[in-house]
């Protein structure tokens, strides 16, 4: 079985990490032959990671979304690769993706919804029509979490139970003190300081500003900490200006995009995420697998991952005072961090292990091909 993954590019995002992890697992186990097609641009930190392990990464023809001849070239590419099943991770131009899939001879077309995007008016009506038409023509829809399935179901007006769930998976490994020491040393942190990690693309809805305002308030209250922002994006310049304005340069580090997120997780004591919307945030899974105390906004997707507050703190408010107060609790109480971290690790092992998630994925592919 040859499976082609459609992605935009292979940058440092959650879906890209998912595709990379699954492709490497498939290559190792020989369950299927993974191939990745970048629909926007063949770029990103995971291109070399995949190619180093023998996974083919191809580029879609330019302007395939608007030019009929180029769409035909995409279909020819699919046919030349001998693809059995296409699994799209992006929801733009799905009509064209599906058309190229059929013309290219793929037996099954699957698409996974990965976020809870707000849709209104014409955009919502178009999405509803597209969903029902594509599903009637044989497309298989899933979501990467129950909260995302519920959101999609409301948009397209179907029972949520009719949308399958294929969650992201994460590897749970024992603590690695030597890596923790190395990363903390590179950040200039000693072992006595509480380290706060924020791993996310620097986009407005990801909530970095909430963290910075809270850290400023916590510092003014006398709290001792260090924080590290891992990632990059369109908001980076504004966030750097905000760090300077709040006089946080001595307390906050920025790493840019990194490939070793798991190693940075080892260095952190607390992992925060104050986004206004999410699908299934990989950063939460990575933090849980590392046994870290997690604090996040109480939106449906985060609540699902954190077992509604049993595997991490969920904040209803993102005011500086609310965040600073919760961070202070965690910074000043190592026992609380330890308890939350242990619960998070158990949750990661029992619900989001990469083994269990991978088996569900294989089963989904087999069913899709059987029904085609």
Secondary structure, DSSP 8 states (H G I E B T S, - for coil): -EEEEEES--SSSHHHHHHHHHHHHHHHHTSSEEEEEESS-S-STHHHHHHHTT-EEEE--TTTTT-HHHHHHHHHHHHHHT-SEEEE---TTHHHHHHHHHHTT-SEEEEEE-------HHHHHHHHHHHHHHHHTT-EEEESSHHHHHHHHHHHTS-GGGSEE----B------HHHHHHHHHHHT--TTS-EEEEES---GGG-HHHHHHHHHHHHHTT---EEEEEB--TTHHHHHHHHHHTT-TTTEEEEES-S-HHHHHHH-SEEEE--S--SS-HHHHHHHHTT-EEEEE--HHHHHHTGGGTSSEEES---HHHHHHHHHHHHH-HHHHHHHHHHHHHHHHHH-BHHHHHHHHHHHHHHHHHH-
